[in-house]
């Protein structure tokens, strides 16, 4: 396969399934996993999960699938992503013969999602569908179903216990964030004027990053409206660019919008527009690449978990900077100082501007996926088809990440330094994670 290049062999681990564990009647396609992971995405869309929260949900659900598969298929294998992370946790149940690794991985993933997401109970229907599918195709023997379900449920409980220790449940105990009444600082934007999202996300435990301050970007351009100042030049750039967008640039902006908070108003009625999160977009790309490369189960689960954990860490780092620099959004600055009636073509998300979250997490994901699949891995991104947007072809993951980054300028929601420094921040995070799991 062309993606298996010598320089990337270190991350591509292929092991034959154990014959003592993981017995099954016929080959199970990895599409089962990828399709069920999308059900996790659907619940996040229903819940309007914030970008960092969505990344956390992906991290724990995909890691659960990876770990459950390893436990069921090769109980002595210590080369898991958890073993390479900062987290010391080993209180997982041991698998017995007759546990089918593929079933255990998917059912555990859905069970974890069911327990950690607000509307996770919706996944019970997907678990029932999974049971019918495995039963109909005789992928799990009738006498082994109860044992497989019990193992997956016990494994999920352990995973949830591990997740509860990451600080997520303490977020509501922090002092409520209040916008600063100073020029150049963030404050709520139209049309919904939502409160800032997850101001204390910096306190969440990371998987790989040991000190998030080591990944801080350069400071943003200082707020200065003087002609020729770096800030004023960037402010003018956003304003002028928005007035001269090509049809292709508008398409790029909308393709990478990924704003779960978008609200449209009809008269006095506010209508929420359901959209995928930035992390959801890159999880979708991971599935597309896995299918194209015809990865086996071990590697499909591995790369999804690695991308999910990378997304989580990248958002923690980005959110630390957002609420540290607390910079004003282009929409607020343009409305106040240039044009009161101006609106960006994308709706401004409800949190500070610097750095660009999509730029950070897209580059982190591209670093991880390039290390896994190779630099010349082309693909067709159909992640947004479900949300009514056409497919887009890319020659590499880096090309996709660069387009995701510049889309924020076209959309009118970020300044150029937030995009460029965000990409550098994501690159540093991604390279560290790749080296960490090497």
C-alpha positions as a Markdown table, in Angstrom:
| # | Residue | x | y | z |
|---|---|---|---|---|
| 1 | Unk | 0.0 | 0.0 | 0.0 |
| 2 | Unk | 1.4 | 3.4 | -0.9 |
| 3 | Unk | 0.7 | 4.9 | 2.5 |
| 4 | Unk | 3.1 | 2.6 | 4.2 |
| 5 | Unk | 6.3 | 4.5 | 3.7 |
| 6 | Unk | 9.5 | 3.8 | 5.4 |
| 7 | Unk | 9.6 | 7.0 | 7.3 |
| 8 | Unk | 6.2 | 6.3 | 8.9 |
| 9 | Unk | 6.5 | 2.6 | 9.7 |
| 10 | Unk | 7.1 | 3.3 | 13.4 |
| 11 | Unk | 3.4 | 4.2 | 14.1 |
| 12 | Unk | 1.8 | 1.5 | 11.9 |
| 13 | Unk | 1.5 | -1.6 | 14.1 |
| 14 | Unk | -0.1 | -4.7 | 12.6 |
| 15 | Unk | -0.5 | -7.8 | 14.7 |
| 16 | Unk | -2.4 | -11.0 | 14.0 |
| 17 | Unk | -5.4 | -11.6 | 16.2 |
| 18 | Unk | -5.0 | -14.1 | 19.0 |
| 19 | Unk | -6.6 | -17.4 | 18.3 |
| 20 | Unk | -7.5 | -17.9 | 21.9 |
| 21 | Unk | -9.4 | -14.7 | 22.1 |
| 22 | Unk | -11.6 | -12.9 | 19.7 |
| 23 | Unk | -13.1 | -16.0 | 17.9 |
| 24 | Unk | -15.7 | -15.1 | 15.3 |
| 25 | Unk | -17.7 | -16.8 | 12.6 |
| 26 | Unk | -16.8 | -14.5 | 9.7 |
| 27 | Unk | -14.8 | -11.3 | 8.9 |
| 28 | Unk | -16.3 | -8.1 | 10.4 |
| 29 | Unk | -15.7 | -5.0 | 8.3 |
| 30 | Unk | -14.3 | -1.9 | 10.0 |
| 31 | Unk | -17.2 | 0.0 | 8.6 |
| 32 | Unk | -19.2 | -1.2 | 11.6 |
| 33 | Unk | -16.9 | 0.8 | 13.9 |
| 34 | Unk | -16.8 | 3.9 | 11.7 |
| 35 | Unk | -20.6 | 4.0 | 11.2 |
| 36 | Unk | -21.2 | 3.6 | 14.9 |
| 37 | Unk | -18.7 | 6.3 | 15.8 |
| 38 | Unk | -20.8 | 8.6 | 13.6 |
| 39 | Unk | -23.7 | 7.9 | 15.9 |
| 40 | Unk | -21.6 | 9.5 | 18.7 |
| 41 | Unk | -21.3 | 12.5 | 16.4 |
| 42 | Unk | -25.0 | 12.7 | 15.9 |
| 43 | Unk | -25.6 | 12.8 | 19.6 |
| 44 | Unk | -23.1 | 15.6 | 19.9 |
| 45 | Unk | -24.9 | 17.6 | 17.2 |
| 46 | Unk | -28.2 | 17.0 | 19.1 |
| 47 | Unk | -26.6 | 18.3 | 22.3 |
| 48 | Unk | -24.9 | 21.2 | 20.6 |
| 49 | Unk | -21.7 | 20.1 | 22.3 |
| 50 | Unk | -19.1 | 22.8 | 22.4 |
| 51 | Unk | -15.9 | 22.2 | 20.3 |
| 52 | Unk | -13.7 | 21.4 | 23.4 |
| 53 | Unk | -16.4 | 19.2 | 25.0 |
| 54 | Unk | -16.9 | 17.3 | 21.7 |
| 55 | Unk | -13.2 | 16.6 | 21.5 |
| 56 | Unk | -13.3 | 15.2 | 25.1 |
| 57 | Unk | -16.2 | 13.0 | 24.2 |
| 58 | Unk | -14.4 | 11.7 | 21.1 |
| 59 | Unk | -11.2 | 11.1 | 23.1 |
| 60 | Unk | -12.9 | 8.9 | 25.7 |
| 61 | Unk | -15.2 | 7.0 | 23.4 |
| 62 | Unk | -12.5 | 6.2 | 20.8 |
| 63 | Unk | -9.9 | 5.4 | 23.4 |
| 64 | Unk | -12.5 | 3.0 | 25.0 |
| 65 | Unk | -12.9 | 1.2 | 21.7 |
| 66 | Unk | -9.2 | 0.9 | 21.3 |
| 67 | Unk | -8.5 | -0.4 | 24.8 |
| 68 | Unk | -11.5 | -2.8 | 24.8 |
| 69 | Unk | -10.4 | -4.3 | 21.5 |
| 70 | Unk | -6.8 | -4.7 | 22.8 |
| 71 | Unk | -8.0 | -6.3 | 26.0 |
| 72 | Unk | -10.3 | -8.7 | 24.2 |
| 73 | Unk | -8.0 | -9.6 | 21.4 |
| 74 | Unk | -4.6 | -9.6 | 23.2 |
| 75 | Unk | -4.8 | -9.4 | 27.0 |
| 76 | Unk | -1.1 | -9.2 | 27.4 |
| 77 | Unk | -0.6 | -6.3 | 25.0 |
| 78 | Unk | 0.7 | -3.2 | 26.9 |
| 79 | Unk | 1.4 | -1.1 | 23.8 |
| 80 | Unk | -1.8 | 0.8 | 24.1 |
| 81 | Unk | -2.2 | 4.6 | 23.8 |
| 82 | Unk | -3.2 | 4.8 | 27.4 |
| 83 | Unk | 0.2 | 3.3 | 28.4 |
| 84 | Unk | 1.9 | 6.0 | 26.4 |
| 85 | Unk | -0.2 | 8.8 | 28.0 |
| 86 | Unk | 0.2 | 10.8 | 31.2 |
| 87 | Unk | -2.7 | 8.8 | 32.8 |
| 88 | Unk | -2.0 | 6.0 | 35.2 |
| 89 | Unk | -5.1 | 3.8 | 35.2 |
| 90 | Unk | -5.3 | 0.0 | 35.0 |
| 91 | Unk | -8.6 | -0.9 | 36.6 |
| 92 | Unk | -10.1 | -2.5 | 33.5 |
| 93 | Unk | -11.7 | -5.9 | 33.5 |
| 94 | Unk | -9.9 | -8.8 | 32.0 |
| 95 | Unk | -11.3 | -10.5 | 28.9 |
| 96 | Unk | -12.1 | -14.2 | 28.8 |
| 97 | Unk | -12.3 | -16.5 | 25.8 |
| 98 | Unk | -15.5 | -16.0 | 23.6 |
| 99 | Unk | -15.2 | -12.2 | 23.8 |
| 100 | Unk | -15.4 | -10.9 | 20.3 |
| 101 | Unk | -13.0 | -7.9 | 20.1 |
| 102 | Unk | -15.0 | -6.0 | 17.4 |
| 103 | Unk | -18.2 | -6.3 | 19.3 |
| 104 | Unk | -16.5 | -5.4 | 22.5 |
| 105 | Unk | -14.9 | -2.3 | 20.9 |
| 106 | Unk | -18.1 | -0.9 | 19.4 |
| 107 | Unk | -20.4 | -1.7 | 22.3 |
| 108 | Unk | -18.0 | -0.3 | 24.9 |
| 109 | Unk | -17.6 | 2.9 | 22.8 |
| 110 | Unk | -21.4 | 3.3 | 22.7 |
| 111 | Unk | -21.7 | 2.6 | 26.4 |
| 112 | Unk | -19.1 | 5.2 | 27.3 |
| 113 | Unk | -20.9 | 7.7 | 25.0 |
| 114 | Unk | -24.2 | 6.8 | 26.6 |
| 115 | Unk | -22.8 | 7.6 | 30.1 |
| 116 | Unk | -20.8 | 10.8 | 29.5 |
| 117 | Unk | -22.9 | 12.8 | 26.9 |
| 118 | Unk | -26.0 | 14.7 | 28.0 |
| 119 | Unk | -28.2 | 12.9 | 25.4 |
| 120 | Unk | -26.2 | 9.7 | 25.5 |
| 121 | Unk | -29.3 | 7.6 | 26.2 |
| 122 | Unk | -30.1 | 7.9 | 22.5 |
| 123 | Unk | -27.3 | 5.5 | 21.9 |
| 124 | Unk | -29.3 | 2.6 | 23.5 |
| 125 | Unk | -31.1 | 2.3 | 20.1 |
| 126 | Unk | -27.8 | 1.9 | 18.4 |
| 127 | Unk | -26.7 | -0.7 | 20.8 |
| 128 | Unk | -29.9 | -2.6 | 20.1 |
| 129 | Unk | -29.2 | -2.3 | 16.4 |
| 130 | Unk | -25.6 | -3.6 | 16.9 |
| 131 | Unk | -26.9 | -6.6 | 18.8 |
| 132 | Unk | -29.4 | -7.4 | 16.0 |
| 133 | Unk | -26.6 | -7.1 | 13.4 |
| 134 | Unk | -24.1 | -9.3 | 15.2 |
| 135 | Unk | -26.9 | -11.9 | 15.9 |
| 136 | Unk | -28.3 | -11.9 | 12.4 |
| 137 | Unk | -24.8 | -12.4 | 10.9 |
| 138 | Unk | -23.8 | -14.9 | 13.6 |
| 139 | Unk | -20.8 | -12.8 | 14.5 |
| 140 | Unk | -21.3 | -13.6 | 18.2 |
| 141 | Unk | -22.6 | -17.0 | 19.3 |
| 142 | Unk | -25.9 | -17.0 | 21.2 |
| 143 | Unk | -24.4 | -18.4 | 24.3 |
| 144 | Unk | -21.6 | -15.8 | 24.3 |
| 145 | Unk | -23.8 | -12.6 | 23.9 |
| 146 | Unk | -24.4 | -12.2 | 27.7 |
| 147 | Unk | -20.6 | -12.6 | 28.4 |
| 148 | Unk | -19.7 | -10.1 | 25.6 |
| 149 | Unk | -22.2 | -7.5 | 26.8 |
| 150 | Unk | -21.1 | -7.9 | 30.5 |
| 151 | Unk | -17.5 | -7.4 | 29.5 |
| 152 | Unk | -18.3 | -4.3 | 27.4 |
| 153 | Unk | -20.4 | -2.7 | 30.2 |
| 154 | Unk | -17.8 | -3.4 | 32.9 |
| 155 | Unk | -15.1 | -2.0 | 30.6 |
| 156 | Unk | -17.2 | 1.2 | 30.0 |
| 157 | Unk | -17.7 | 1.7 | 33.7 |
| 158 | Unk | -14.0 | 1.7 | 34.3 |
| 159 | Unk | -13.5 | 4.1 | 31.4 |
| 160 | Unk | -16.1 | 6.5 | 32.8 |
| 161 | Unk | -14.4 | 6.3 | 36.2 |
| 162 | Unk | -11.1 | 7.3 | 34.6 |
| 163 | Unk | -12.8 | 10.2 | 32.7 |
| 164 | Unk | -14.4 | 11.5 | 35.9 |
| 165 | Unk | -11.0 | 12.3 | 37.3 |
| 166 | Unk | -10.1 | 14.8 | 34.5 |
| 167 | Unk | -11.7 | 17.8 | 36.1 |
| 168 | Unk | -14.7 | 18.1 | 33.8 |
| 169 | Unk | -17.1 | 17.8 | 36.7 |
| 170 | Unk | -15.5 | 20.8 | 38.5 |
| 171 | Unk | -16.0 | 23.3 | 35.7 |
| 172 | Unk | -19.3 | 24.5 | 37.2 |
| 173 | Unk | -17.6 | 25.4 | 40.5 |
| 174 | Unk | -15.4 | 28.1 | 39.1 |
| 175 | Unk | -16.3 | 31.8 | 39.4 |
| 176 | Unk | -18.5 | 32.9 | 36.5 |
| 177 | Unk | -16.5 | 34.6 | 33.8 |
| 178 | Unk | -17.3 | 38.2 | 33.1 |
| 179 | Unk | -16.1 | 40.1 | 29.9 |
| 180 | Unk | -13.6 | 42.8 | 30.6 |
| 181 | Unk | -14.8 | 46.4 | 30.0 |
| 182 | Unk | -11.6 | 47.4 | 28.2 |
| 183 | Unk | -10.9 | 48.2 | 24.5 |
| 184 | Unk | -9.6 | 45.2 | 22.6 |
| 185 | Unk | -11.1 | 42.5 | 24.8 |
| 186 | Unk | -13.8 | 40.0 | 23.9 |
| 187 | Unk | -17.5 | 40.5 | 24.5 |
| 188 | Unk | -20.6 | 38.7 | 23.2 |
| 189 | Unk | -21.4 | 38.9 | 19.5 |
| 190 | Unk | -24.6 | 39.0 | 17.5 |
| 191 | Unk | -27.1 | 37.6 | 16.8 |
| 192 | Unk | -27.5 | 35.5 | 20.0 |
| 193 | Unk | -25.0 | 37.3 | 22.2 |
| 194 | Unk | -24.2 | 34.0 | 23.9 |
| 195 | Unk | -22.1 | 33.8 | 27.1 |
| 196 | Unk | -18.5 | 32.7 | 26.7 |
| 197 | Unk | -18.0 | 28.9 | 26.2 |
| 198 | Unk | -15.9 | 26.9 | 28.6 |
| 199 | Unk | -13.7 | 29.7 | 30.1 |
| 200 | Unk | -12.0 | 27.2 | 32.5 |
| 201 | Unk | -11.3 | 24.5 | 30.0 |
| 202 | Unk | -7.6 | 25.0 | 30.6 |
| 203 | Unk | -8.0 | 23.1 | 33.9 |
| 204 | Unk | -9.0 | 19.8 | 32.2 |
| 205 | Unk | -6.5 | 17.0 | 32.3 |
| 206 | Unk | -4.6 | 16.3 | 29.1 |
| 207 | Unk | -3.6 | 12.9 | 27.7 |
| 208 | Unk | -0.1 | 13.8 | 26.3 |
| 209 | Unk | 0.8 | 17.4 | 27.0 |
| 210 | Unk | 2.5 | 17.7 | 30.4 |
| 211 | Unk | 2.7 | 21.5 | 30.6 |
| 212 | Unk | 0.3 | 23.4 | 28.4 |
| 213 | Unk | 2.2 | 26.6 | 28.9 |
| 214 | Unk | 5.0 | 25.1 | 26.8 |
| 215 | Unk | 2.7 | 25.3 | 23.8 |
| 216 | Unk | 1.6 | 28.9 | 24.1 |
| 217 | Unk | 1.9 | 30.9 | 20.8 |
| 218 | Unk | 3.5 | 34.3 | 20.4 |
| 219 | Unk | 1.3 | 37.1 | 21.9 |
| 220 | Unk | -1.3 | 38.5 | 19.5 |
| 221 | Unk | -0.9 | 41.9 | 17.9 |
| 222 | Unk | -1.5 | 44.6 | 20.5 |
| 223 | Unk | -4.8 | 46.4 | 20.2 |
| 224 | Unk | -3.9 | 49.6 | 18.3 |
| 225 | Unk | -6.2 | 51.4 | 15.9 |
| 226 | Unk | -3.4 | 53.7 | 14.6 |
| 227 | Unk | -2.9 | 53.6 | 10.8 |
| 228 | Unk | -0.3 | 51.0 | 9.9 |
| 229 | Unk | -0.3 | 49.2 | 13.3 |
| 230 | Unk | -0.3 | 45.4 | 13.0 |
| 231 | Unk | -3.7 | 45.2 | 14.6 |
| 232 | Unk | -5.3 | 47.8 | 12.3 |
| 233 | Unk | -3.8 | 46.2 | 9.2 |
| 234 | Unk | -5.4 | 42.9 | 10.2 |
| 235 | Unk | -8.7 | 44.5 | 11.0 |
| 236 | Unk | -8.8 | 46.2 | 7.6 |
| 237 | Unk | -7.8 | 42.9 | 6.0 |
| 238 | Unk | -10.8 | 41.0 | 7.4 |
| 239 | Unk | -13.2 | 43.9 | 6.5 |
| 240 | Unk | -11.9 | 44.2 | 2.9 |
| 241 | Unk | -11.6 | 40.5 | 2.3 |
| 242 | Unk | -15.2 | 39.9 | 3.3 |
| 243 | Unk | -16.3 | 42.4 | 0.5 |
| 244 | Unk | -14.4 | 40.7 | -2.3 |
| 245 | Unk | -14.8 | 37.0 | -1.6 |
| 246 | Unk | -14.9 | 34.7 | -4.6 |
| 247 | Unk | -17.5 | 31.9 | -4.9 |
| 248 | Unk | -14.7 | 29.4 | -4.1 |
| 249 | Unk | -13.7 | 31.3 | -1.0 |
| 250 | Unk | -17.3 | 31.4 | 0.3 |
| 251 | Unk | -17.6 | 27.7 | -0.3 |
| 252 | Unk | -14.3 | 27.1 | 1.7 |
| 253 | Unk | -15.6 | 29.2 | 4.5 |
| 254 | Unk | -18.9 | 27.3 | 4.8 |
| 255 | Unk | -17.3 | 23.9 | 4.3 |
| 256 | Unk | -15.1 | 24.4 | 7.4 |
| 257 | Unk | -17.6 | 26.5 | 9.4 |
| 258 | Unk | -18.2 | 23.7 | 11.9 |
| 259 | Unk | -20.0 | 26.0 | 14.3 |
| 260 | Unk | -22.4 | 24.1 | 16.6 |
| 261 | Unk | -23.8 | 27.3 | 18.0 |
| 262 | Unk | -25.1 | 28.9 | 14.8 |
| 263 | Unk | -28.5 | 30.5 | 15.3 |
| 264 | Unk | -30.9 | 32.0 | 12.7 |
| 265 | Unk | -33.7 | 34.3 | 13.6 |
| 266 | Unk | -37.1 | 34.3 | 12.0 |
| 267 | Unk | -39.1 | 37.2 | 13.4 |
| 268 | Unk | -39.0 | 36.7 | 17.2 |
| 269 | Unk | -38.1 | 33.0 | 16.8 |
| 270 | Unk | -34.5 | 31.8 | 17.3 |
| 271 | Unk | -33.7 | 28.6 | 15.3 |
| 272 | Unk | -30.6 | 26.6 | 16.1 |
| 273 | Unk | -28.8 | 25.2 | 13.0 |
| 274 | Unk | -27.3 | 21.8 | 13.7 |
| 275 | Unk | -23.7 | 21.5 | 12.6 |
| 276 | Unk | -20.7 | 19.3 | 13.2 |
| 277 | Unk | -17.9 | 20.4 | 15.5 |
| 278 | Unk | -14.3 | 21.0 | 14.2 |
| 279 | Unk | -13.2 | 17.9 | 16.0 |
| 280 | Unk | -16.1 | 16.0 | 14.4 |
| 281 | Unk | -14.9 | 17.1 | 11.0 |
| 282 | Unk | -11.4 | 15.6 | 11.6 |
| 283 | Unk | -12.8 | 12.4 | 13.1 |
| 284 | Unk | -14.7 | 12.1 | 9.8 |
| 285 | Unk | -11.5 | 12.6 | 7.8 |
| 286 | Unk | -9.9 | 9.9 | 9.9 |
| 287 | Unk | -12.6 | 7.5 | 9.0 |
| 288 | Unk | -12.4 | 8.4 | 5.3 |
| 289 | Unk | -8.7 | 7.8 | 5.3 |
| 290 | Unk | -9.0 | 4.5 | 7.2 |
| 291 | Unk | -11.5 | 3.2 | 4.7 |
| 292 | Unk | -9.4 | 4.2 | 1.7 |
| 293 | Unk | -6.3 | 2.6 | 3.2 |
| 294 | Unk | -8.3 | -0.5 | 4.1 |
| 295 | Unk | -6.9 | -0.5 | 7.6 |
| 296 | Unk | -7.5 | -3.5 | 9.8 |
| 297 | Unk | -9.4 | -3.3 | 13.1 |
| 298 | Unk | -6.3 | -2.7 | 15.2 |
| 299 | Unk | -5.0 | 0.2 | 13.2 |
| 300 | Unk | -8.5 | 1.7 | 12.6 |
| 301 | Unk | -9.1 | 1.9 | 16.3 |
| 302 | Unk | -5.6 | 3.0 | 17.1 |
| 303 | Unk | -5.6 | 6.0 | 14.7 |
| 304 | Unk | -9.1 | 7.2 | 15.7 |
| 305 | Unk | -8.1 | 7.1 | 19.4 |
| 306 | Unk | -4.9 | 8.9 | 18.7 |
| 307 | Unk | -6.6 | 11.7 | 16.7 |
| 308 | Unk | -9.4 | 11.9 | 19.4 |
| 309 | Unk | -6.8 | 12.3 | 22.2 |
| 310 | Unk | -4.8 | 14.8 | 20.1 |
| 311 | Unk | -8.0 | 16.9 | 19.5 |
| 312 | Unk | -8.7 | 16.9 | 23.2 |
| 313 | Unk | -5.2 | 18.1 | 24.1 |
| 314 | Unk | -5.1 | 20.7 | 21.3 |
| 315 | Unk | -8.4 | 22.2 | 22.5 |
| 316 | Unk | -7.1 | 22.5 | 26.1 |
| 317 | Unk | -4.0 | 24.3 | 24.9 |
| 318 | Unk | -6.0 | 26.6 | 22.6 |
| 319 | Unk | -8.6 | 27.4 | 25.2 |
| 320 | Unk | -5.9 | 28.4 | 27.7 |
| 321 | Unk | -4.6 | 31.0 | 25.2 |
| 322 | Unk | -8.1 | 32.2 | 24.3 |
| 323 | Unk | -9.0 | 33.2 | 27.8 |
| 324 | Unk | -5.5 | 34.4 | 28.6 |
| 325 | Unk | -5.2 | 36.9 | 25.6 |
| 326 | Unk | -9.0 | 37.4 | 25.7 |
| 327 | Unk | -8.9 | 39.2 | 22.3 |
| 328 | Unk | -11.9 | 41.0 | 20.6 |
| 329 | Unk | -13.5 | 39.3 | 17.6 |
| 330 | Unk | -13.3 | 41.0 | 14.2 |
| 331 | Unk | -17.1 | 41.4 | 14.2 |
| 332 | Unk | -17.1 | 43.4 | 17.4 |
| 333 | Unk | -14.1 | 45.6 | 16.4 |
| 334 | Unk | -15.4 | 46.3 | 12.8 |
| 335 | Unk | -18.9 | 47.1 | 14.1 |
| 336 | Unk | -17.5 | 49.5 | 16.7 |
| 337 | Unk | -14.7 | 51.2 | 14.7 |
| 338 | Unk | -15.4 | 50.8 | 11.0 |
| 339 | Unk | -18.9 | 49.7 | 10.0 |
| 340 | Unk | -21.8 | 49.2 | 12.5 |
| 341 | Unk | -23.8 | 47.3 | 9.9 |
| 342 | Unk | -21.1 | 44.8 | 8.9 |
| 343 | Unk | -21.6 | 41.0 | 9.4 |
| 344 | Unk | -19.2 | 38.2 | 8.6 |
| 345 | Unk | -20.5 | 35.4 | 6.3 |
| 346 | Unk | -20.0 | 33.0 | 9.1 |
| 347 | Unk | -21.6 | 33.5 | 12.5 |
| 348 | Unk | -19.0 | 34.4 | 15.2 |
| 349 | Unk | -18.6 | 31.6 | 17.8 |
| 350 | Unk | -19.1 | 32.6 | 21.5 |
| 351 | Unk | -15.5 | 32.8 | 22.8 |
| 352 | Unk | -12.4 | 34.9 | 22.5 |
| 353 | Unk | -10.6 | 35.2 | 19.2 |
| 354 | Unk | -6.9 | 34.3 | 19.7 |
| 355 | Unk | -5.8 | 31.7 | 18.6 |
| 356 | Unk | -8.0 | 30.1 | 16.0 |
| 357 | Unk | -9.3 | 26.8 | 17.3 |
| 358 | Unk | -9.8 | 25.3 | 13.9 |
| 359 | Unk | -6.3 | 26.3 | 12.9 |
| 360 | Unk | -4.8 | 24.7 | 16.1 |
| 361 | Unk | -6.7 | 21.4 | 16.0 |
| 362 | Unk | -6.6 | 21.0 | 12.2 |
| 363 | Unk | -2.8 | 21.2 | 12.2 |
| 364 | Unk | -2.5 | 18.9 | 15.2 |
| 365 | Unk | -4.7 | 16.3 | 13.4 |
| 366 | Unk | -2.8 | 16.7 | 10.1 |
| 367 | Unk | 0.5 | 16.1 | 11.9 |
| 368 | Unk | -0.9 | 12.9 | 13.4 |
| 369 | Unk | -2.6 | 11.6 | 10.3 |
| 370 | Unk | 0.4 | 12.4 | 8.1 |
| 371 | Unk | 2.6 | 10.4 | 10.5 |
| 372 | Unk | 0.3 | 7.5 | 10.1 |
| 373 | Unk | -0.7 | 7.5 | 6.4 |
| 374 | Unk | 2.1 | 9.5 | 4.8 |
| 375 | Unk | 2.5 | 12.9 | 3.3 |
| 376 | Unk | 1.1 | 12.2 | -0.1 |
| 377 | Unk | -2.2 | 10.6 | 1.0 |
| 378 | Unk | -4.9 | 12.1 | -1.1 |
| 379 | Unk | -8.6 | 11.8 | -0.2 |
| 380 | Unk | -12.0 | 13.2 | -0.8 |
| 381 | Unk | -13.5 | 14.8 | 2.3 |
| 382 | Unk | -17.2 | 14.0 | 2.5 |
| 383 | Unk | -17.5 | 14.9 | 6.2 |
| 384 | Unk | -20.0 | 17.7 | 5.5 |
| 385 | Unk | -22.3 | 15.9 | 3.0 |
| 386 | Unk | -24.6 | 14.9 | 5.9 |
| 387 | Unk | -24.9 | 18.6 | 6.6 |
| 388 | Unk | -25.7 | 19.6 | 3.0 |
| 389 | Unk | -22.3 | 20.6 | 1.7 |
| 390 | Unk | -20.5 | 19.0 | -1.3 |
| 391 | Unk | -17.4 | 16.8 | -1.1 |
| 392 | Unk | -13.9 | 18.4 | -1.4 |
| 393 | Unk | -10.8 | 16.7 | -2.6 |
| 394 | Unk | -7.4 | 17.2 | -1.0 |
| 395 | Unk | -3.9 | 16.0 | -1.9 |
| 396 | Unk | -2.7 | 15.7 | 1.7 |
| 397 | Unk | -3.8 | 16.3 | 5.3 |
| 398 | Unk | -1.7 | 19.4 | 5.5 |
| 399 | Unk | -3.4 | 20.8 | 2.5 |
| 400 | Unk | -6.8 | 20.3 | 4.2 |
| 401 | Unk | -5.5 | 21.8 | 7.5 |
| 402 | Unk | -4.2 | 24.9 | 5.6 |
| 403 | Unk | -7.6 | 25.4 | 4.0 |
| 404 | Unk | -9.4 | 24.9 | 7.3 |
| 405 | Unk | -7.2 | 27.6 | 8.8 |
| 406 | Unk | -7.6 | 30.2 | 6.0 |
| 407 | Unk | -11.3 | 29.6 | 6.0 |
| 408 | Unk | -11.5 | 31.6 | 9.2 |
| 409 | Unk | -10.3 | 34.7 | 7.5 |
| 410 | Unk | -12.7 | 34.2 | 4.6 |
| 411 | Unk | -15.5 | 33.7 | 7.1 |
| 412 | Unk | -14.7 | 36.9 | 8.8 |
| 413 | Unk | -14.3 | 35.4 | 12.3 |
| 414 | Unk | -10.5 | 35.5 | 12.9 |
| 415 | Unk | -7.5 | 37.8 | 12.3 |
| 416 | Unk | -4.5 | 36.5 | 10.3 |
| 417 | Unk | -2.2 | 36.2 | 13.3 |
| 418 | Unk | -4.7 | 34.0 | 15.2 |
| 419 | Unk | -4.7 | 31.7 | 12.1 |
| 420 | Unk | -1.0 | 31.6 | 11.5 |
| 421 | Unk | 0.0 | 31.4 | 15.2 |
| 422 | Unk | -2.8 | 28.8 | 15.7 |
| 423 | Unk | -1.3 | 26.6 | 13.0 |
| 424 | Unk | 2.1 | 26.8 | 14.6 |
| 425 | Unk | 0.6 | 26.0 | 18.0 |
| 426 | Unk | -1.1 | 23.0 | 16.5 |
| 427 | Unk | 2.0 | 21.9 | 14.7 |
| 428 | Unk | 4.0 | 21.9 | 17.9 |
| 429 | Unk | 1.3 | 19.9 | 19.7 |
| 430 | Unk | 1.0 | 17.4 | 16.9 |
| 431 | Unk | 4.7 | 16.8 | 16.5 |
| 432 | Unk | 5.1 | 16.3 | 20.3 |
| 433 | Unk | 2.2 | 13.7 | 20.3 |
| 434 | Unk | 3.7 | 11.9 | 17.3 |
| 435 | Unk | 7.1 | 11.7 | 19.0 |
| 436 | Unk | 5.5 | 10.7 | 22.3 |
| 437 | Unk | 3.8 | 7.6 | 20.8 |
| 438 | Unk | 6.7 | 6.8 | 18.4 |
